[in-house]
Amino acid sequence: KDLLGGTIKSMLEAEMDEHIGYEKYQHSDGTNYRNGTKKKNVRSTYGEFQVDIPQDRNSTFDPKIVKKRQKDISEIDQKIINMYARGLTTRQISEQIEDIYGLSSGLKNILKFFNY
């Protein structure tokens, strides 16, 4: 659960970075800012646990990894664990994530996903 929860948290943070256009703790001249997190209970193959979903000031963040109103993440957790188990390279994991979730995140964000 810890591996899965940490990975999902990192993926959500990277999604938020992409959404608002800058990384956490960086200064921006934009009008939309991070606004903390909201706890969400989700079910996975490994049991139930909480994830912190990042929020933005304008309430326009719509995560793709754990969608709004989504409670069961069994499909996602299996994909993440399988990628780890198969020993995929970072580049291969990057391609998988982009294909599965339609993210335009580059290698930099994928590295953040797995180096939380």
Residue frames relative to the residue before (quaternion, step in Angstrom):
aa qw qx qy qz dx dy dz
K 1.0000 0.0000 0.0000 0.0000 0.00 0.00 0.00
D 0.6422 0.5433 -0.3313 0.4273 3.57 0.98 -0.85
L 0.6457 0.5142 -0.3094 0.4722 3.57 0.96 -0.91
L 0.6835 0.4896 -0.2783 0.4643 3.55 0.86 -0.99
G 0.6759 0.5024 -0.2948 0.4514 3.59 0.85 -0.98
G 0.6709 0.4983 -0.2929 0.4645 3.56 0.95 -0.88
T 0.6469 0.5170 -0.3136 0.4647 3.55 1.02 -0.81
I 0.6641 0.4931 -0.3071 0.4706 3.58 0.90 -0.90
K 0.6273 0.5325 -0.3374 0.4572 3.59 0.98 -0.80
S 0.6701 0.4951 -0.2969 0.4666 3.58 0.91 -0.90
M 0.6406 0.5193 -0.3211 0.4657 3.56 1.03 -0.78
L 0.6533 0.5049 -0.3121 0.4699 3.59 0.98 -0.82
E 0.6359 0.5192 -0.3263 0.4687 3.59 1.01 -0.78
A 0.6531 0.5019 -0.3126 0.4730 3.58 0.99 -0.82
E 0.6129 0.5325 -0.3423 0.4728 3.59 1.07 -0.71
M 0.6529 0.5062 -0.3118 0.4693 3.58 0.97 -0.87
D 0.6077 0.5494 -0.3485 0.4555 3.61 0.99 -0.81
E 0.6772 0.4876 -0.2839 0.4723 3.55 0.92 -0.95
H 0.6504 0.5443 -0.3111 0.4289 3.59 0.99 -0.86
I 0.7956 0.3009 -0.1687 0.4980 3.59 0.78 -0.96
G 0.5400 -0.6995 0.3512 0.3095 3.56 1.30 -0.02
Y 0.7738 0.2042 -0.1804 0.5718 3.59 1.17 0.29
E 0.5437 -0.6365 0.4480 0.3139 3.54 -1.25 0.50
K 0.6745 -0.4806 0.3781 0.4136 3.52 -1.31 0.39
Y 0.8288 0.1985 -0.2026 0.4823 3.57 -1.09 0.88
Q 0.5534 0.5549 -0.4281 0.4501 3.62 1.20 0.23
H 0.4508 -0.6666 0.5212 0.2842 3.54 -1.16 0.61
S 0.0230 -0.7933 0.6083 0.0008 3.55 -1.08 0.73
D 0.3939 -0.7046 0.5400 0.2384 3.53 -1.18 0.62
G 0.4266 0.7252 -0.4437 0.3085 3.59 1.29 0.09
T 0.5190 -0.6521 0.4659 0.2972 3.54 -1.31 0.16
N 0.6880 0.4187 -0.2796 0.5226 3.59 1.25 -0.14
Y 0.0571 -0.8151 0.5761 -0.0224 3.55 -0.82 1.02
R 0.6189 -0.4976 0.4399 0.4194 3.54 -1.32 0.23
N 0.0863 -0.7963 0.5978 0.0349 3.54 -1.12 0.67
G 0.7439 -0.4064 0.2183 0.4836 3.56 0.79 1.04
T 0.4598 -0.6487 0.5210 0.3104 3.53 -1.26 -0.51
K 0.2603 -0.7226 0.6164 0.1738 3.50 -1.35 0.30
K 0.3896 -0.7249 0.5168 0.2360 3.58 -0.80 0.98
K 0.0357 -0.7869 0.6158 -0.0170 3.53 -1.01 0.90
N 0.3198 -0.7310 0.5720 0.1903 3.58 -0.91 0.94
V 0.0036 0.7948 -0.6057 0.0383 3.56 -0.84 1.03
R 0.3268 -0.7125 0.5861 0.2050 3.53 -1.29 0.49
S 0.0368 -0.7763 0.6292 0.0120 3.52 -1.06 0.81
T 0.7190 -0.3939 0.3357 0.4639 3.53 -1.33 -0.08
Y 0.7369 0.4277 -0.2068 0.4809 3.57 1.13 -0.68
G 0.7255 -0.3984 0.2292 0.5122 3.59 1.22 0.32
E 0.6122 -0.5496 0.4289 0.3730 3.51 -1.37 -0.11
F 0.1219 0.7797 -0.6092 0.0780 3.57 -1.06 0.74
Q 0.4955 -0.6556 0.4882 0.2940 3.56 -1.33 0.22
V 0.1253 -0.7477 0.6462 0.0872 3.51 -1.17 0.71
D 0.3588 -0.7002 0.5741 0.2267 3.55 -1.15 0.69
I 0.1714 -0.7892 0.5862 0.0652 3.56 -0.52 1.23
P 0.4026 -0.7198 0.5050 0.2544 3.62 -0.64 1.06
Q 0.1963 -0.7607 0.6108 0.0987 3.55 -1.17 0.71
D 0.2051 -0.7552 0.6023 0.1575 3.55 -1.19 0.49
R 0.6793 -0.5364 0.3328 0.3742 3.53 -1.20 0.61
N 0.7356 0.4199 -0.2290 0.4797 3.59 1.00 -0.82
S 0.3763 -0.7524 0.4562 0.2900 3.60 1.32 -0.04
T 0.4544 0.6901 -0.4497 0.3392 3.58 1.00 0.79
F 0.4938 0.6602 -0.4329 0.3645 3.60 1.27 -0.07
D 0.0090 -0.7860 0.6157 -0.0545 3.55 -0.74 1.16
P 0.2252 -0.8299 0.4925 0.1344 3.62 0.12 1.25
K 0.3551 -0.7350 0.5417 0.2008 3.55 -1.13 0.72
I 0.6142 0.5695 -0.3469 0.4221 3.58 1.13 -0.60
V 0.7558 0.0248 -0.0002 0.6544 3.59 0.89 -0.98
K 0.2540 -0.8215 0.4964 0.1196 3.53 -0.05 1.33
K 0.6310 -0.5000 0.4215 0.4174 3.54 -1.27 0.35
R 0.8375 0.1555 -0.1753 0.4937 3.55 -1.06 0.92
Q 0.5100 0.6154 -0.4401 0.4091 3.62 1.21 0.22
K 0.1417 -0.8132 0.5623 0.0498 3.59 -0.75 1.05
D 0.7415 0.3583 -0.2033 0.5296 3.59 1.08 -0.68
I 0.0578 -0.8180 0.5723 -0.0042 3.56 -0.63 1.15
S 0.2187 0.8222 -0.5010 0.1585 3.59 1.20 0.48
E 0.6384 0.5310 -0.3281 0.4504 3.58 0.98 -0.79
I 0.6730 0.4940 -0.2879 0.4692 3.56 0.93 -0.92
D 0.6794 0.5057 -0.3183 0.4258 3.58 0.81 -0.95
Q 0.6358 0.5267 -0.3360 0.4533 3.59 1.02 -0.71
K 0.6451 0.5182 -0.3211 0.4606 3.59 1.00 -0.79
I 0.6596 0.5058 -0.3116 0.4604 3.57 0.93 -0.87
I 0.6789 0.4839 -0.2918 0.4687 3.58 0.84 -0.97
N 0.6450 0.5251 -0.3231 0.4516 3.60 0.97 -0.81
M 0.6373 0.5197 -0.3355 0.4594 3.59 1.00 -0.74
Y 0.6380 0.5074 -0.3181 0.4841 3.56 1.00 -0.81
A 0.6940 0.5070 -0.2788 0.4284 3.56 0.81 -1.05
R 0.6912 0.4744 -0.2839 0.4655 3.59 1.01 -0.74
G 0.4185 -0.7394 0.4449 0.2831 3.56 1.26 -0.12
L 0.1903 0.8086 -0.5342 0.1568 3.58 1.05 0.71
T 0.4926 -0.6214 0.5142 0.3268 3.53 -1.19 0.57
T 0.6739 -0.4857 0.3611 0.4238 3.55 -1.26 0.32
R 0.6424 0.5253 -0.3223 0.4554 3.57 0.99 -0.82
Q 0.6605 0.4950 -0.3085 0.4729 3.60 0.96 -0.82
I 0.6347 0.5106 -0.3288 0.4779 3.58 1.00 -0.79
S 0.6071 0.5605 -0.3379 0.4507 3.57 1.04 -0.81
E 0.6762 0.4884 -0.2873 0.4709 3.57 0.88 -0.96
Q 0.6385 0.5320 -0.3239 0.4521 3.59 0.98 -0.84
I 0.6746 0.4949 -0.2956 0.4611 3.58 0.83 -1.00
E 0.6619 0.5037 -0.3119 0.4591 3.58 0.90 -0.89
D 0.6614 0.5037 -0.3057 0.4642 3.60 0.98 -0.84
I 0.7005 0.4890 -0.2768 0.4399 3.57 0.82 -1.01
Y 0.8354 0.2454 -0.0886 0.4837 3.57 0.75 -1.04
G 0.4537 -0.7133 0.4417 0.3003 3.56 1.23 0.04
L 0.3644 0.7348 -0.4952 0.2865 3.57 1.13 0.57
S 0.3111 -0.7409 0.5603 0.2006 3.54 -1.05 0.69
S 0.3173 0.7700 -0.4983 0.2411 3.56 1.20 0.44
G 0.3734 -0.7337 0.5260 0.2136 3.53 -1.02 0.79
L 0.7786 -0.3391 0.2581 0.4605 3.51 -1.33 -0.13
K 0.6005 0.5800 -0.3593 0.4171 3.60 1.04 -0.74
N 0.6964 0.4574 -0.2797 0.4771 3.61 0.86 -0.90
I 0.6216 0.5262 -0.3510 0.4620 3.59 1.03 -0.70
L 0.6137 0.5327 -0.3505 0.4657 3.58 1.01 -0.73
K 0.6451 0.5100 -0.3225 0.4688 3.59 1.00 -0.77
F 0.5801 0.5894 -0.3799 0.4145 3.60 1.05 -0.72
F 0.8149 0.3119 -0.1196 0.4737 3.54 0.82 -1.03
N 0.6861 0.4136 -0.2967 0.5197 3.58 1.24 0.17
Y 0.1831 0.8159 -0.5267 0.1525 3.57 0.89 0.87
